[in-house]
């Protein structure tokens, strides 16, 4: 999780909270271990049925769909 270490350096004088969605891949054993070993980074988990849509997940979904339509066949 190199990106978390880069984030720690970039925001060294500020408080940071990592907010994760409830998608099971976000909470697999390796991800939990990597995130929880960083005591400087509090974690907040969105509920499975968050009252507001997770706009980041919606954006990624749209990007993936667009990418799959424009990618040349392999």
C-alpha positions as YAML, in Angstrom:
chain: A
units: angstrom
residues:
- id: 1
  name: UNK
  ca: [0.00, 0.00, 0.00]
- id: 2
  name: UNK
  ca: [2.54, 2.48, -1.17]
- id: 3
  name: UNK
  ca: [-0.12, 5.09, -1.85]
- id: 4
  name: UNK
  ca: [-0.92, 5.26, 1.88]
- id: 5
  name: UNK
  ca: [2.72, 5.93, 2.70]
- id: 6
  name: UNK
  ca: [2.82, 8.67, 0.05]
- id: 7
  name: UNK
  ca: [-0.34, 10.14, 1.53]
- id: 8
  name: UNK
  ca: [1.26, 10.13, 4.98]
- id: 9
  name: UNK
  ca: [4.21, 12.16, 3.67]
- id: 10
  name: UNK
  ca: [2.04, 14.56, 1.66]
- id: 11
  name: UNK
  ca: [-0.37, 15.24, 4.55]
- id: 12
  name: UNK
  ca: [2.25, 14.96, 7.32]
- id: 13
  name: UNK
  ca: [0.97, 17.98, 9.23]
- id: 14
  name: UNK
  ca: [-2.75, 17.26, 8.75]
- id: 15
  name: UNK
  ca: [-5.27, 14.72, 9.98]
- id: 16
  name: UNK
  ca: [-6.44, 12.15, 7.44]
- id: 17
  name: UNK
  ca: [-9.30, 9.65, 7.64]
- id: 18
  name: UNK
  ca: [-9.61, 6.81, 5.13]
- id: 19
  name: UNK
  ca: [-13.24, 6.14, 4.15]
- id: 20
  name: UNK
  ca: [-13.88, 2.77, 2.51]
- id: 21
  name: UNK
  ca: [-16.99, 1.45, 0.86]
- id: 22
  name: UNK
  ca: [-18.53, -1.85, 1.87]
- id: 23
  name: UNK
  ca: [-17.42, -3.72, -1.27]
- id: 24
  name: UNK
  ca: [-15.97, -7.04, -0.05]
- id: 25
  name: UNK
  ca: [-12.68, -6.60, -1.95]
- id: 26
  name: UNK
  ca: [-12.06, -3.42, 0.05]
- id: 27
  name: UNK
  ca: [-12.20, -5.41, 3.27]
- id: 28
  name: UNK
  ca: [-10.33, -8.60, 2.41]
- id: 29
  name: UNK
  ca: [-7.71, -9.88, 4.85]
- id: 30
  name: UNK
  ca: [-4.73, -8.30, 3.08]
- id: 31
  name: UNK
  ca: [-6.36, -4.87, 2.78]
- id: 32
  name: UNK
  ca: [-7.45, -4.85, 6.43]
- id: 33
  name: UNK
  ca: [-3.99, -5.89, 7.59]
- id: 34
  name: UNK
  ca: [-2.28, -3.26, 5.44]
- id: 35
  name: UNK
  ca: [-4.55, -0.47, 6.62]
- id: 36
  name: UNK
  ca: [-4.80, -1.39, 10.29]
- id: 37
  name: UNK
  ca: [-1.02, -1.59, 10.74]
- id: 38
  name: UNK
  ca: [-0.91, 2.16, 10.11]
- id: 39
  name: UNK
  ca: [-1.85, 3.60, 13.47]
- id: 40
  name: UNK
  ca: [-1.71, 7.15, 12.07]
- id: 41
  name: UNK
  ca: [-4.63, 6.43, 9.70]
- id: 42
  name: UNK
  ca: [-8.14, 6.13, 11.18]
- id: 43
  name: UNK
  ca: [-10.55, 4.03, 9.09]
- id: 44
  name: UNK
  ca: [-14.23, 4.68, 8.54]
- id: 45
  name: UNK
  ca: [-16.35, 2.10, 6.78]
- id: 46
  name: UNK
  ca: [-19.44, 3.12, 4.84]
- id: 47
  name: UNK
  ca: [-22.50, 1.03, 5.67]
- id: 48
  name: UNK
  ca: [-23.69, -1.53, 3.11]
- id: 49
  name: UNK
  ca: [-26.73, 0.61, 2.31]
- id: 50
  name: UNK
  ca: [-25.39, 4.10, 2.74]
- id: 51
  name: UNK
  ca: [-28.18, 6.69, 2.59]
- id: 52
  name: UNK
  ca: [-26.40, 8.57, -0.19]
- id: 53
  name: UNK
  ca: [-24.83, 6.86, -3.19]
- id: 54
  name: UNK
  ca: [-21.08, 6.45, -3.17]
- id: 55
  name: UNK
  ca: [-20.26, 8.80, -6.05]
- id: 56
  name: UNK
  ca: [-16.70, 7.50, -6.39]
- id: 57
  name: UNK
  ca: [-17.99, 3.97, -7.04]
- id: 58
  name: UNK
  ca: [-20.44, 5.36, -9.60]
- id: 59
  name: UNK
  ca: [-17.60, 7.22, -11.33]
- id: 60
  name: UNK
  ca: [-15.39, 4.12, -11.44]
- id: 61
  name: UNK
  ca: [-18.28, 2.10, -12.83]
- id: 62
  name: UNK
  ca: [-18.77, 4.62, -15.64]
- id: 63
  name: UNK
  ca: [-15.03, 4.73, -16.39]
- id: 64
  name: UNK
  ca: [-14.84, 0.93, -16.55]
- id: 65
  name: UNK
  ca: [-17.82, 0.74, -18.90]
- id: 66
  name: UNK
  ca: [-16.40, 3.43, -21.16]
- id: 67
  name: UNK
  ca: [-12.95, 1.83, -21.15]
- id: 68
  name: UNK
  ca: [-14.32, -1.61, -22.03]
- id: 69
  name: UNK
  ca: [-16.19, -0.17, -25.04]
- id: 70
  name: UNK
  ca: [-13.21, 1.75, -26.41]
- id: 71
  name: UNK
  ca: [-10.48, -0.80, -25.79]
- id: 72
  name: UNK
  ca: [-9.26, -2.65, -28.90]
- id: 73
  name: UNK
  ca: [-9.86, -6.40, -28.89]
- id: 74
  name: UNK
  ca: [-6.95, -8.50, -27.68]
...
